[in-house]
Amino acid sequence: MADLYHQMFNVARILVAPLDWGLGHATRCIPIIRSLLQHGAVPVIGADAGPLTLLSKEFPELEQVRIPGLAIRYGKGASQVWNMARQFPAMARSIQKEHAAFERIRETLELDAVISDQRFGIRSSSLPSVVITHQVFPFTPVAQSALRKLNLRQLSRFDRCWIMDQPDAPGLAGELSHGAAVPKNARYIGLASRMVNDGSAQVGPSKKYRIVAVISGPEPQRTMLEDMLTTKLQRIEGTHLLVRGLPAEQGLVERGNVSIVPHLQGKELSALMRDASLIISRSGYTTLMDLVALGRSALVIPTPGQDEQEYLARLHRGTGLFIVQHQDQLDLNAALAAVDHRNASKTLVNGTLLDDAMRDLSTLL
């Protein structure tokens, strides 16, 4: 049975292509790639910038291809409405350019299928094409109905739409992933996290930190939070770690009692997060999945003006899974006092849904 399980894909070459807005889409592709390897596929990594660097470090043995993405930049203010509106035409054009570029290279790569994480241009009518999302019904302060219709149209162009959440509402993504108009090609694949043990030996931390802060995301908000936390952590008793979410950079920097590193791979980071008294992060969906996989609560800080993160923060302020603070009102001592009374629930984790989705994909080849 194990051999049959491993040979499900029979060395099929499957491109895995994450969106490059921050690192969340890339990190949640790590369990997808692990599953493909386990099922006998040959994953090919297609990414750009930070995500390509991150996945190359996690899977140095895998073939990689650079597929340029669109650099999205956030403003410094609390509202991103006009900033994103100005960039929307470029986003729409990038999907068409991305699709044309992919069609030019797919035959050279000799692919059997493609799995795209929120990159709507990475698909082909000639190949089984899967899109991964948790934002079936995205939130936006303007033209939300039109945006949702456009989003559903893009999702429907793929052979399968894998929704990264539990089938039963609210799951972890709430209204983002659950609703009456879920696409006909959709199936829920459960939560996926690189923090789940992949069967290899666990790496123990060489040093324990009281607070571990992990940040990423679009600029300039990533740097603004990094600077803010660097200052605030130095005022808190104990030694702390700040992971900047910049996998292309190198070097450890010490700022008083705060160690600052550009990036850590999943096993080392998960060990440090498990041992920390408090974890600090954005309220990005991938990070929330990681926290649930670890069985940990955390202080989560939504990126100002990013509607998805602000919605998830509101949702989980209500569920009580996480401590929520806004960037301009950070109180780390209050978070330390509150975290002892909270634990994220592992009941949301269901690995069999992803296995079922993989089995379904194999029937399309």
MARNUKE-320092 format. One record per residue: x, y, z of N, C-alpha, C in turn. Coordinates in steps of 0.05 Angstrom, whole numbers, padded with zeros to 5 digits, always signed. Layout:
% residues N
XYZXYZXYZ ...
//
This chain:
% residues 365
+00017-00024+00000+00000+00000+00000+00017+00025+00000 +00040+00024+00015+00057+00048+00016+00069+00054-00011 +00076+00033-00027+00087+00037-00053+00066+00049-00072 +00042+00039-00070+00020+00050-00087+00015+00079-00080 +00016+00085-00054+00012+00113-00044+00033+00131-00056 +00058+00121-00055+00081+00137-00064+00080+00141-00094 +00069+00122-00109+00069+00123-00138+00044+00136-00150 +00028+00149-00134+00003+00161-00143+00008+00178-00168 +00029+00195-00168+00035+00213-00190+00055+00202-00210 +00068+00180-00203+00087+00166-00221+00106+00186-00235 +00120+00201-00219+00141+00221-00226+00130+00242-00246 +00104+00249-00243+00093+00271-00259+00106+00298-00250 +00112+00314-00270+00125+00340-00264+00103+00361-00260 +00102+00372-00236+00080+00390-00228+00092+00417-00218 +00086+00438-00232+00095+00465-00225+00080+00475-00201 +00094+00486-00181+00081+00499-00158+00090+00528-00158 +00070+00546-00161+00076+00574-00166+00061+00592-00147 +00074+00602-00125+00060+00620-00106+00061+00649-00114 +00041+00664-00105+00041+00693-00108+00064+00704-00092 +00074+00727-00100+00097+00739-00086+00091+00764-00071 +00067+00765-00059+00060+00788-00041+00067+00778-00013 +00090+00786-00003+00099+00776+00022+00108+00747+00019 +00110+00733+00041+00121+00705+00041+00100+00684+00047 +00076+00693+00055+00055+00674+00064+00048+00653+00043 +00044+00662+00018+00036+00643-00003+00058+00622-00008 +00084+00631-00006+00106+00612-00010+00108+00592+00013 +00106+00602+00038+00109+00584+00060+00086+00563+00062 +00062+00571+00054+00041+00551+00055+00042+00532+00031 +00059+00537+00011+00064+00518-00010+00084+00496-00001 +00098+00501+00021+00117+00480+00030+00103+00454+00037 +00081+00453+00052+00067+00428+00056+00055+00416+00030 +00048+00433+00011+00038+00423-00015+00060+00409-00029 +00084+00421-00030+00107+00408-00043+00115+00382-00029 +00115+00383-00002+00121+00358+00013+00101+00336+00005 +00076+00343+00003+00056+00323-00003+00060+00312-00032 +00067+00329-00051+00072+00320-00078+00095+00300-00078 +00117+00307-00064+00140+00289-00062+00132+00262-00050 +00116+00263-00029+00107+00239-00015+00090+00221-00034 +00076+00234-00052+00058+00219-00070+00071+00212-00097 +00098+00216-00099+00112+00207-00123+00113+00227-00145 +00107+00252-00140+00109+00273-00161+00137+00285-00161 +00143+00300-00182+00168+00315-00184+00161+00345-00185 +00160+00359-00162+00152+00387-00162+00173+00404-00175 +00164+00425-00189+00181+00445-00201+00172+00472-00188 +00191+00487-00177+00184+00512-00164+00184+00535-00184 +00162+00549-00186+00161+00573-00203+00153+00597-00186 +00172+00616-00183+00167+00638-00165+00186+00661-00172 +00185+00682-00155+00202+00705-00160+00210+00717-00133 +00231+00733-00133+00239+00749-00110+00241+00732-00084 +00230+00742-00062+00232+00729-00036+00221+00700-00036 +00197+00696-00048+00186+00668-00048+00205+00648-00062 +00218+00657-00084+00236+00638-00097+00260+00632-00080 +00271+00652-00066+00293+00648-00048+00285+00629-00025 +00262+00634-00014+00252+00618+00009+00249+00589+00001 +00235+00584-00021+00230+00556-00029+00255+00542-00039 +00274+00558-00051+00299+00546-00059+00315+00536-00035 +00313+00551-00013+00328+00542+00011+00314+00518+00024 +00288+00517+00023+00273+00494+00034+00277+00469+00017 +00279+00472-00009+00280+00449-00027+00303+00454-00048 +00328+00454-00038+00350+00460-00057+00353+00439-00079 +00342+00415-00075+00345+00394-00095+00326+00397-00118 +00305+00414-00116+00284+00415-00136+00291+00435-00158 +00282+00430-00182+00285+00448-00204+00269+00474-00199 +00281+00496-00207+00268+00522-00202+00267+00538-00228 +00246+00554-00231+00244+00572-00254+00234+00599-00244 +00246+00620-00253+00237+00647-00244+00214+00655-00261 +00191+00660-00249+00168+00671-00262+00162+00698-00250 +00169+00720-00263+00167+00747-00250+00138+00753-00242 +00136+00766-00219+00110+00774-00209+00107+00804-00210 +00087+00815-00197+00082+00843-00196+00088+00853-00168 +00106+00873-00165+00113+00884-00139+00091+00903-00130 +00077+00896-00109+00056+00913-00098+00067+00927-00073 +00062+00953-00072+00073+00969-00050+00049+00982-00035 +00050+00980-00009+00029+00993+00008+00038+01021+00016 +00019+01037+00022+00025+01064+00032+00031+01063+00062 +00039+01086+00073+00046+01088+00101+00021+01093+00119 -00001+01101+00107-00024+01107+00123-00041+01083+00130 -00063+01088+00145-00081+01067+00154-00100+01057+00132 -00104+01074+00112-00121+01066+00089-00105+01061+00064 -00111+01039+00051-00097+01033+00026-00115+01035+00001 -00139+01046+00004-00159+01046-00017-00148+01058-00043 -00139+01083-00041-00130+01096-00066-00104+01085-00075 -00087+01078-00057-00061+01066-00064-00065+01040-00081 -00083+01023-00072-00089+00998-00086-00104+01003-00112 -00122+01023-00111-00137+01030-00135-00119+01039-00158 -00098+01054-00151-00079+01063-00171-00064+01039-00184 -00060+01018-00168-00044+00995-00178-00062+00974-00191 -00088+00977-00189-00106+00956-00199-00103+00951-00229 -00101+00972-00246-00096+00967-00275-00071+00950-00280 -00050+00956-00265-00025+00940-00269-00029+00912-00260 -00045+00907-00239-00051+00880-00230-00066+00865-00251 -00086+00877-00264-00101+00864-00285-00084+00857-00308 -00067+00876-00316-00049+00871-00339-00029+00849-00333 -00020+00847-00307+00000+00828-00300-00011+00799-00303 -00037+00795-00298-00049+00768-00302-00046+00759-00331 -00052+00778-00349-00050+00771-00378-00021+00766-00386 -00003+00783-00376+00025+00779-00383+00036+00753-00371 +00028+00748-00347+00037+00723-00333+00027+00699-00348 +00002+00699-00357-00009+00677-00372+00006+00672-00398 +00011+00694-00412+00025+00692-00438+00054+00681-00433 +00067+00691-00412+00094+00682-00406+00094+00652-00399 +00074+00644-00383+00073+00616-00375+00068+00597-00399 +00051+00606-00418+00046+00590-00441+00071+00586-00458 +00089+00606-00457+00114+00604-00472+00133+00585-00460 +00133+00581-00434+00153+00565-00421+00144+00537-00413 +00117+00532-00413+00107+00507-00401+00116+00483-00417 +00118+00484-00443+00127+00461-00459+00157+00456-00454 +00173+00477-00451+00201+00473-00445+00205+00459-00419 +00187+00465-00399+00189+00453-00373+00179+00424-00373 +00165+00416-00394+00154+00389-00396+00136+00382-00372 +00117+00400-00367+00099+00397-00344+00076+00378-00349 +00067+00365-00328+00043+00348-00329+00019+00362-00316 +00024+00381-00299+00003+00395-00285+00015+00420-00272 -00002+00438-00263+00007+00463-00250-00011+00468-00226 +00002+00477-00204-00013+00485-00180-00004+00514-00175 -00023+00532-00177-00018+00561-00173-00030+00570-00147 -00015+00583-00131-00025+00594-00106-00032+00624-00111 -00056+00629-00119-00067+00656-00122-00054+00671-00146 -00040+00657-00164-00030+00670-00188-00048+00662-00211 -00067+00680-00218-00088+00673-00237-00078+00668-00265 -00055+00679-00272-00044+00675-00299-00029+00649-00303 -00023+00635-00281-00008+00610-00283-00028+00587-00285 -00037+00583-00310-00055+00561-00316-00053+00556-00346 -00064+00533-00355-00064+00527-00383-00088+00509-00390 -00101+00513-00412-00122+00496-00421-00111+00468-00430 -00085+00467-00433-00072+00442-00442-00062+00425-00419 -00063+00436-00395-00053+00422-00371-00073+00422-00349 -00075+00401-00333-00091+00402-00308-00081+00425-00291 -00099+00444-00285-00090+00468-00271-00106+00472-00245 -00092+00476-00224-00104+00479-00197-00097+00507-00186 -00116+00520-00174-00111+00545-00160-00116+00541-00130 -00098+00551-00113-00101+00550-00084-00109+00578-00075 -00129+00578-00057-00138+00604-00046-00151+00600-00019 -00153+00620-00003-00171+00621+00019-00190+00645+00017 -00185+00661-00003-00201+00685-00008-00220+00681-00031 -00240+00664-00027-00261+00661-00047-00278+00686-00049 -00283+00698-00026-00300+00722-00024-00284+00744-00011 -00265+00757-00025-00248+00778-00013-00263+00802-00004 -00252+00815+00016-00263+00840+00026-00248+00864+00013 -00263+00885+00008-00252+00910-00002-00271+00932+00006 -00260+00956+00012-00277+00978+00021-00293+00990-00002 -00286+00985-00027-00301+00996-00049-00305+00974-00070 -00328+00975-00084-00334+00956-00106-00330+00927-00098 -00339+00920-00074-00334+00893-00064-00349+00872-00081 -00374+00878-00089-00390+00859-00104-00377+00854-00131 -00367+00875-00144-00354+00871-00170-00328+00856-00168 -00313+00862-00147-00288+00847-00142-00293+00818-00137 -00313+00811-00122-00319+00783-00116-00328+00769-00142 -00343+00781-00159-00351+00769-00184-00327+00764-00202 -00309+00783-00203-00284+00780-00218-00267+00757-00207 -00265+00756-00180-00249+00735-00167-00261+00708-00173 -00287+00705-00171-00300+00679-00177-00295+00671-00206 -00296+00690-00224-00291+00684-00253-00263+00674-00257 -00244+00686-00243-00216+00677-00246-00213+00649-00234 -00225+00644-00211-00223+00617-00199-00235+00595-00216 -00257+00602-00230-00271+00582-00246-00256+00574-00271 -00235+00589-00278-00220+00582-00302-00201+00559-00298 -00197+00551-00273-00180+00528-00267-00196+00503-00265 -00183+00480-00269-00196+00454-00267-00205+00448-00239 -00189+00457-00219-00196+00453-00191-00188+00479-00176 -00205+00485-00157-00199+00507-00138-00197+00494-00110 -00173+00495-00099-00168+00483-00073-00171+00506-00052 -00191+00504-00035-00195+00524-00014-00181+00514+00011 -00161+00530+00020-00145+00522+00043-00158+00530+00069 -00178+00514+00076-00193+00517+00101-00210+00492+00106 -00222+00491+00129-00239+00469+00135-00266+00473+00122 -00281+00451+00114-00306+00454+00100-00328+00468+00117 -00328+00463+00143-00349+00474+00160-00342+00502+00169 -00361+00520+00164-00358+00548+00173-00358+00550+00203 -00343+00569+00215-00328+00590+00201-00300+00581+00193 -00291+00556+00201-00264+00548+00196-00244+00568+00208 -00223+00573+00194-00204+00593+00203-00206+00620+00188 -00217+00618+00163-00219+00642+00146-00246+00655+00147 -00266+00643+00160-00292+00655+00162-00305+00660+00135 -00316+00684+00132-00330+00691+00107-00312+00693+00083 -00286+00694+00087-00269+00695+00064-00270+00669+00047 -00275+00647+00061-00274+00621+00048-00300+00606+00048 -00321+00616+00061-00346+00603+00063-00369+00621+00053 -00387+00610+00037-00409+00626+00027-00426+00609+00008 -00448+00621-00001-00467+00606-00017-00458+00601-00046 -00440+00618-00056-00432+00617-00084-00404+00605-00088 -00396+00585-00072-00370+00572-00075-00369+00560-00104 -00347+00564-00118-00345+00554-00145-00350+00524-00147 -00361+00515-00170-00367+00487-00174-00342+00469-00175 -00319+00481-00182-00294+00466-00184-00279+00465-00157 -00291+00475-00136-00278+00478-00110-00280+00454-00092 -00259+00450-00077-00260+00431-00055-00242+00441-00033 -00250+00436-00008-00234+00445+00015-00212+00425+00021 -00188+00435+00025-00165+00418+00029-00155+00419+00058 -00169+00433+00075-00160+00436+00103-00139+00457+00106 -00128+00459+00130-00106+00477+00136-00080+00464+00129 -00061+00480+00119-00034+00470+00112-00013+00487+00124 +00006+00475+00137+00027+00490+00151+00054+00477+00148 +00075+00493+00144+00102+00482+00144+00111+00474+00172 +00095+00482+00193+00103+00476+00220+00095+00448+00229 +00080+00434+00212+00073+00406+00219+00097+00389+00213 +00102+00370+00231+00126+00353+00229+00124+00337+00203 +00145+00338+00186+00145+00323+00161+00158+00296+00163 +00162+00287+00188+00172+00260+00193+00202+00259+00198 +00216+00281+00194+00245+00281+00200+00250+00290+00228 +00274+00288+00237+00280+00294+00265+00276+00323+00270 +00266+00329+00294+00261+00356+00302+00287+00370+00309 +00290+00395+00303+00314+00410+00309+00309+00426+00335 +00325+00421+00355+00321+00436+00380+00333+00463+00379 +00322+00483+00392+00333+00510+00391+00359+00512+00406 +00379+00526+00395+00404+00530+00409+00401+00551+00431 +00380+00567+00430+00376+00587+00450+00346+00592+00452 +00336+00597+00476+00308+00603+00480+00304+00633+00483 +00281+00642+00472+00274+00670+00473+00247+00674+00486 +00245+00695+00502+00219+00700+00515+00198+00708+00495 +00205+00726+00477+00187+00735+00456+00199+00730+00428 +00184+00717+00411+00193+00713+00383+00173+00728+00365 +00183+00748+00350+00167+00764+00332+00174+00756+00303 +00155+00749+00287+00159+00741+00260+00143+00760+00242 +00156+00775+00225+00142+00794+00208+00149+00790+00179 +00131+00798+00162+00136+00798+00133+00115+00816+00120 +00112+00814+00094+00091+00830+00080+00102+00853+00064 +00084+00867+00051+00092+00889+00033+00105+00912+00048 +00122+00926+00034+00134+00951+00044+00115+00974+00038 +00116+00996+00054+00135+01001+00076+00126+00991+00103 +00102+00978+00104+00091+00970+00129+00108+00949+00144 +00121+00932+00129+00138+00912+00141+00160+00926+00157 +00174+00945+00145+00196+00959+00158+00185+00976+00181 +00162+00988+00178+00151+01004+00200+00146+00987+00225 +00135+00963+00221+00130+00946+00244+00157+00936+00256 +00176+00929+00239+00202+00920+00248+00215+00941+00266 +00215+00966+00258+00227+00988+00273+00212+00991+00300 +00186+00990+00299+00170+00993+00323+00175+00971+00343 +00176+00946+00334+00181+00924+00352+00209+00923+00362 +00228+00931+00346+00256+00931+00355+00259+00950+00379 +00246+00973+00378+00247+00992+00401+00232+00981+00425 +00208+00971+00421+00191+00962+00443+00202+00937+00457 +00214+00918+00442+00224+00894+00453+00248+00900+00472 +00264+00920+00466+00286+00927+00483+00278+00937+00511 +00252+00944+00513+00242+00953+00539+00230+00931+00556 +00229+00907+00544+00216+00884+00558+00238+00866+00569 +00235+00858+00594+00255+00840+00607+00257+00814+00592 +00282+00803+00591+00287+00778+00577+00302+00782+00551 +00308+00760+00537+00320+00761+00511+00299+00754+00490 +00300+00768+00467+00278+00765+00447+00290+00761+00419 +00274+00751+00401+00282+00746+00374+00263+00760+00355 +00273+00773+00335+00257+00785+00314+00266+00774+00287 +00247+00760+00273+00253+00749+00247+00241+00768+00226 +00257+00779+00208+00249+00801+00191+00233+00793+00167 +00233+00767+00160+00219+00758+00136+00232+00767+00110 +00259+00767+00109+00274+00775+00086+00294+00752+00079 +00285+00731+00066+00302+00707+00061+00326+00712+00044 +00326+00733+00028+00349+00738+00010+00372+00751+00025 +00368+00761+00049+00389+00775+00064+00402+00755+00084 +00425+00764+00095+00439+00747+00114+00450+00764+00137 +00456+00750+00159+00470+00763+00181+00453+00768+00205 +00464+00763+00228+00452+00768+00254+00459+00795+00265 +00440+00810+00274+00445+00836+00286+00434+00836+00315 +00450+00846+00334+00441+00848+00362+00434+00877+00368 +00410+00881+00379+00402+00908+00388+00395+00905+00418 +00415+00908+00435+00410+00904+00464+00402+00875+00469 +00379+00870+00480+00370+00843+00486+00354+00830+00463 +00355+00842+00439+00340+00833+00416+00359+00822+00395 +00355+00797+00387+00370+00786+00365+00352+00788+00340 +00364+00799+00318+00349+00804+00294+00361+00788+00271 +00345+00771+00259+00354+00754+00237+00336+00758+00213 +00347+00756+00188+00331+00760+00164+00309+00739+00161 +00316+00713+00166+00298+00691+00160+00307+00666+00174 +00287+00649+00181+00293+00622+00191+00276+00602+00176 +00288+00578+00172+00272+00557+00159+00253+00545+00179 +00234+00530+00169+00210+00522+00184+00217+00507+00210 +00235+00487+00209+00240+00470+00232+00252+00486+00255 +00272+00502+00249+00284+00519+00270+00265+00539+00281 +00250+00552+00263+00231+00572+00272+00209+00560+00289 +00199+00537+00281+00177+00524+00297+00186+00517+00325 +00211+00508+00327+00222+00501+00354+00224+00525+00372 +00233+00548+00360+00235+00572+00376+00208+00583+00383 +00189+00581+00365+00162+00591+00371+00148+00575+00392 +00152+00548+00392+00140+00531+00412+00150+00538+00440 +00176+00546+00442+00188+00551+00469+00184+00580+00478 +00174+00597+00461+00171+00626+00468+00148+00630+00487 +00150+00650+00505+00128+00657+00522+00106+00672+00506 +00115+00687+00486+00097+00703+00469+00107+00703+00440 +00089+00698+00422+00095+00700+00393+00081+00725+00383 +00094+00741+00366+00082+00764+00354+00084+00761+00324 +00062+00767+00310+00062+00765+00281+00040+00783+00269 +00040+00784+00243+00017+00796+00229-00007+00776+00231 -00030+00786+00223-00054+00768+00224-00058+00756+00196 -00037+00752+00181-00039+00739+00155-00048+00711+00158 -00062+00701+00138-00076+00675+00140-00056+00652+00144 -00034+00653+00129-00014+00631+00131-00002+00630+00159 +00003+00653+00171+00013+00654+00198-00007+00642+00218 -00033+00648+00214-00053+00637+00232-00054+00607+00229 -00051+00596+00205-00050+00567+00201-00025+00555+00216 -00003+00569+00214+00021+00559+00228+00017+00558+00258 +00004+00579+00269-00001+00580+00298-00020+00558+00307 -00040+00553+00291-00059+00531+00297-00044+00504+00297 -00026+00500+00277-00011+00476+00275+00007+00472+00299 +00017+00494+00310+00035+00492+00333+00019+00491+00359 -00008+00495+00357-00024+00496+00382-00018+00520+00399 -00011+00542+00386-00003+00566+00401-00021+00590+00394 -00026+00606+00415-00038+00632+00410-00016+00652+00404 -00022+00677+00399-00002+00697+00393-00015+00724+00394 +00002+00745+00395-00007+00772+00390-00005+00777+00360 -00028+00782+00348-00029+00786+00319-00036+00816+00313 -00022+00827+00293-00024+00855+00287-00031+00858+00258 -00055+00865+00250-00062+00868+00222-00047+00890+00209 -00039+00886+00184-00026+00907+00168-00047+00929+00163 -00041+00954+00171-00060+00975+00168-00070+00978+00139 -00097+00978+00136-00109+00981+00110-00110+00956+00093 -00100+00933+00103-00102+00908+00088-00128+00894+00098 -00148+00895+00081-00175+00887+00090-00176+00858+00099 -00162+00841+00086-00163+00812+00094-00152+00809+00122 -00129+00821+00128-00117+00817+00154-00134+00831+00176 -00146+00853+00169-00163+00867+00188-00189+00851+00194 -00200+00838+00173-00223+00820+00177-00215+00797+00195 -00193+00783+00189-00184+00760+00205-00179+00768+00234 -00168+00792+00238-00164+00801+00265-00190+00805+00280 -00210+00817+00267-00237+00820+00279-00249+00793+00285 -00247+00775+00265-00259+00748+00269-00248+00734+00293 -00221+00735+00296-00209+00719+00318-00206+00735+00344 -00212+00761+00343-00217+00774+00369-00242+00762+00381 -00261+00755+00364-00286+00743+00374-00283+00714+00382 -00267+00698+00366-00264+00670+00373-00246+00666+00397 -00229+00686+00403-00211+00684+00426-00186+00668+00421 -00182+00659+00396-00158+00643+00391-00133+00660+00393 -00134+00686+00386-00111+00702+00386-00116+00729+00400 -00094+00741+00409-00094+00768+00420-00091+00788+00397 -00108+00807+00395-00107+00826+00373-00101+00854+00383 -00080+00867+00371-00075+00895+00376-00069+00908+00349 -00075+00934+00348-00069+00949+00324-00042+00962+00326 -00030+00967+00303-00002+00975+00302+00004+01000+00317 -00015+01018+00318-00010+01044+00332-00018+01042+00361 -00025+01018+00371-00033+01016+00399-00020+00991+00412 +00005+00986+00405+00018+00961+00415+00025+00963+00444 +00018+00942+00459+00024+00940+00488+00034+00912+00493 +00060+00908+00492+00071+00881+00493+00068+00869+00521 +00069+00886+00542+00065+00876+00569+00037+00865+00573 +00017+00879+00562-00010+00869+00563-00013+00842+00548 +00000+00840+00526-00001+00815+00510+00012+00792+00526 +00034+00797+00539+00047+00777+00555+00029+00768+00578 +00014+00786+00590-00004+00779+00612-00027+00763+00602 -00036+00768+00578-00060+00755+00567-00054+00728+00555 -00030+00723+00545-00025+00699+00529-00026+00674+00545 -00020+00675+00571-00021+00651+00588-00048+00638+00589 -00069+00653+00582-00096+00643+00585-00107+00633+00558 -00091+00632+00537-00101+00625+00511-00084+00603+00498 -00098+00586+00483-00084+00566+00467-00099+00563+00441 -00085+00564+00419-00098+00559+00393-00106+00530+00392 -00128+00525+00377-00139+00498+00376-00128+00482+00353 -00119+00457+00359-00109+00440+00337-00132+00424+00324 -00156+00427+00335-00179+00412+00324-00185+00421+00295 -00174+00444+00287-00179+00454+00259-00162+00439+00239 -00142+00424+00248-00123+00411+00229-00134+00384+00220 -00136+00380+00194-00145+00355+00182-00129+00349+00157 -00109+00332+00160-00091+00326+00138-00103+00309+00116 -00124+00294+00122-00135+00276+00102-00148+00291+00078 -00157+00315+00082-00169+00330+00061-00149+00336+00038 -00124+00343+00046-00104+00347+00025-00097+00322+00010 -00095+00300+00025-00091+00274+00011-00112+00268-00009 -00137+00273-00002-00160+00268-00020-00157+00286-00045 -00149+00311-00041-00146+00329-00064-00123+00320-00082 -00102+00310-00070-00080+00300-00087-00089+00276-00103 -00104+00259-00091-00114+00235-00105-00132+00243-00128 -00149+00263-00124-00166+00274-00145-00150+00286-00167 -00129+00301-00161-00112+00313-00181-00099+00291-00198 -00091+00269-00186-00077+00248-00201-00095+00236-00222 -00122+00237-00218-00140+00226-00238-00142+00244-00263 -00133+00269-00261-00135+00288-00283-00111+00285-00302 -00090+00272-00293-00065+00270-00309-00068+00250-00332 
//
